[in-house]
Amino acid sequence: MKYNEIRRKSKEVVIGNCKIGGNNPIAIQSMTNTNTADAAATVAQIRKMEENGCNIVRISVPTLEATNTILAIKEAGVRIPIVADIHFDYKIALRCAELGFDKIRINPGNIGDDSRVKAVCDACRAKKIPIRIGVNSGSLEKHILAKYGSPTPEALCESALYHASLLEKFDFYDTVISIKASTVAGMIEANRRLAQACQYPLHLGVTEAGGGERGMIKSAIGIGSLLCDGIGDTLRVSLTDDPVLEVDAAKKILQGIELEGQCGMDIVSCPTCSRTKIDLIALSKQFESAVREAGLLDVPVKVALMGCVVNGPGEAREADVGIAGGIGEAVLFRHGEIVEKIPEGEIIQRLLQEIQILKETKKV
């Protein structure tokens, strides 16, 4: 079943030149970890994320002085939308709206009385700037925490809807909601509840996931489970690491669930067994490296690297192109049909040629 057939129907929200929700592709987000006041370092990091396929970048804006960095970002020619991450100070939110941020992340319940919430709503409405509400397990309101006793999925969902209602009070509906929890199960359940309770676009992520493989695995389980339910319009893989790795991990999650082919090449390979007569483990690593060096990783094709001809073509029938190994050679196949035999030393180059042909003829 295709993703759009099961996808939750959410309203469309426009963030700069990126549309989320509705039938738009899932947007990949990340966040800078530079000192925002250091404009040069922040711009350089944003460029790296943009070059690697990030669709939306969030930057922390802790002071009024830090708001000015958006000017340097725009002057540098950065095209992807920039989100201002703000806590507590509504004046910073007003200044961010004035200077041209593409979205503001703020919890309306944390910025003061109704007059302040209204001021932010009015400023964002005038500039057509969406507001993202961000709820996590460490920031629940006292009255909700008292009601549930702990940051349960029910509590997180109620908190998100409470913040949305504060914006709705002033006729502001250009809203995106994010519920993040450091436990994967809690994050999944909270978002499932929220998906049923509103039509706002949802931003997915497992907060404080950690670094390296641990963080990637937790994020893949949480984000991937919800996407397989048809839930989610944007996502961030939060890692204690270089933000560029967050973008790479997000793309791998989307590739892993075969989501609309929107994240370039999907490489599938078998785990090998005693039938395998070629060094498939080394071959798969060399192939991915070669694809990256050739600049073909963004081509939306499925490539299969299978260890033997017993099940290879059949198991990878959905692939656009692939190989199944033999003794010192492999068979090349397209869409499950065997085309020719290739010497083992020519496999990678031959696959690259096939991918280039698919790219040029657009038969993908």
RAPEHU-V444566 format. One record per backbone hydrogen bond with DSSP energy under -0.5 kcal/mol. CO is the residue of the C=O (numbers start at 0). NH is the residue of the N-H. E is the energy in kcal/mol with one decimal. If there is no record, write none. Layout:
co nh e
CO NH E
CO NH E
This chain:
co nh e
1 4 -1.3
1 5 -0.7
2 5 -1.3
2 6 -1.3
7 9 -1.0
9 21 -0.9
12 14 -0.6
12 19 -2.7
13 15 -0.6
14 17 -2.3
17 14 -3.5
19 12 -2.3
20 23 -2.1
26 234 -2.1
27 54 -2.4
27 55 -1.7
28 236 -0.5
29 57 -2.4
33 35 -0.8
34 37 -2.3
36 38 -1.5
37 41 -2.2
38 42 -2.9
39 43 -2.2
40 44 -2.0
41 45 -2.2
42 46 -2.4
43 47 -1.7
44 48 -2.0
45 49 -2.8
46 50 -2.7
47 51 -1.3
48 53 -2.5
49 52 -1.4
54 80 -0.7
55 29 -1.5
56 82 -2.9
57 31 -2.0
58 84 -2.8
62 66 -0.7
63 66 -0.8
64 67 -1.3
65 68 -1.4
66 69 -1.6
67 70 -1.4
67 71 -0.9
68 72 -2.2
69 73 -2.5
70 74 -2.4
71 75 -1.6
72 77 -1.6
73 76 -1.5
80 56 -2.4
81 101 -2.1
81 102 -1.1
82 58 -3.0
82 84 -0.6
83 85 -0.7
83 104 -3.3
84 60 -2.6
86 88 -1.8
87 89 -0.9
88 91 -0.6
88 92 -1.1
89 93 -2.2
90 94 -2.1
91 95 -2.4
92 96 -2.1
93 97 -1.9
94 98 -2.1
95 99 -1.1
95 100 -2.0
101 129 -0.7
102 83 -2.6
103 105 -0.7
103 131 -3.2
104 85 -2.6
105 107 -0.7
106 109 -2.5
107 110 -1.1
112 115 -0.8
112 116 -1.8
113 117 -3.0
114 118 -1.8
115 119 -2.0
116 120 -2.5
117 121 -2.9
118 122 -2.2
119 123 -2.5
120 124 -2.6
121 125 -2.2
122 126 -1.3
123 127 -0.6
123 128 -3.0
124 127 -0.9
127 129 -0.6
129 103 -2.1
130 132 -0.6
130 175 -2.3
131 105 -1.7
132 134 -0.6
132 177 -2.5
134 179 -2.7
135 138 -2.0
140 144 -2.7
141 145 -2.5
142 146 -1.2
143 147 -2.0
144 148 -2.6
149 151 -2.7
151 155 -2.5
152 156 -2.3
153 157 -2.3
154 158 -2.3
155 159 -2.1
156 160 -2.2
157 161 -2.2
158 162 -2.3
159 163 -2.1
160 164 -2.1
161 165 -1.2
162 166 -1.1
163 167 -2.4
164 168 -1.6
166 169 -1.5
166 171 -1.8
167 170 -2.1
170 172 -0.6
172 174 -2.2
173 130 -2.0
174 200 -0.7
175 132 -3.0
176 202 -2.5
177 134 -3.2
177 179 -0.5
179 136 -1.0
180 206 -0.5
182 186 -2.1
183 187 -2.4
184 188 -2.4
185 189 -2.4
186 190 -1.9
187 191 -2.0
188 192 -2.1
189 193 -2.2
190 194 -2.5
191 195 -1.1
192 196 -0.9
193 196 -0.6
193 197 -1.2
198 10 -2.8
200 176 -2.4
201 203 -0.5
201 232 -2.8
201 233 -1.6
202 178 -0.6
203 235 -2.2
204 206 -0.7
205 208 -0.7
209 239 -1.4
210 213 -0.6
210 214 -1.4
211 215 -1.9
212 216 -2.9
213 217 -2.3
214 218 -2.2
215 219 -2.7
216 220 -2.3
217 221 -2.3
218 222 -2.8
218 223 -0.6
219 223 -1.5
220 224 -2.0
221 225 -1.5
222 226 -2.4
223 227 -2.2
224 228 -0.7
225 228 -0.7
225 230 -2.9
226 229 -1.5
229 7 -3.5
232 26 -2.0
233 203 -2.7
234 28 -2.9
235 237 -0.9
236 238 -0.7
238 240 -1.9
241 244 -1.5
241 245 -0.8
242 245 -0.5
242 246 -1.5
243 247 -2.0
244 248 -2.4
245 249 -2.3
246 250 -2.2
247 251 -1.9
248 252 -1.9
249 253 -2.1
250 254 -2.5
251 255 -2.6
252 256 -1.4
253 258 -2.5
254 257 -1.7
257 259 -1.1
258 261 -2.0
260 263 -0.8
264 266 -0.6
265 267 -0.6
265 302 -2.6
267 304 -2.9
272 275 -1.7
276 327 -0.5
277 279 -2.1
278 282 -2.3
279 283 -2.8
280 284 -1.5
281 285 -2.6
282 286 -2.6
283 287 -2.1
284 288 -1.9
285 289 -2.4
286 290 -2.6
287 291 -2.0
288 292 -2.4
289 293 -1.9
290 295 -2.4
290 296 -0.6
291 294 -1.2
295 298 -1.8
296 264 -2.7
298 300 -2.4
300 265 -2.7
300 302 -0.5
301 319 -1.8
301 320 -1.6
302 267 -2.9
303 305 -0.6
303 322 -2.3
304 269 -1.5
305 324 -2.0
306 276 -0.9
307 311 -0.9
310 314 -3.3
311 315 -1.9
313 316 -1.3
315 318 -2.0
318 334 -0.8
320 303 -1.9
321 332 -2.7
322 305 -2.8
323 330 -2.6
325 327 -0.9
327 343 -2.2
328 325 -3.3
329 341 -3.4
330 323 -1.8
331 338 -3.6
331 339 -1.1
332 321 -1.9
333 336 -2.2
335 337 -0.5
336 333 -2.4
339 331 -3.4
341 329 -2.2
342 345 -2.0
343 346 -1.2
345 349 -2.3
346 350 -2.4
347 351 -2.4
348 352 -1.8
349 353 -2.0
350 354 -2.6
351 355 -2.3
352 356 -2.1
353 357 -2.3
354 358 -2.4
355 359 -2.5
356 360 -2.5
357 361 -1.1
357 362 -0.9
361 363 -1.3
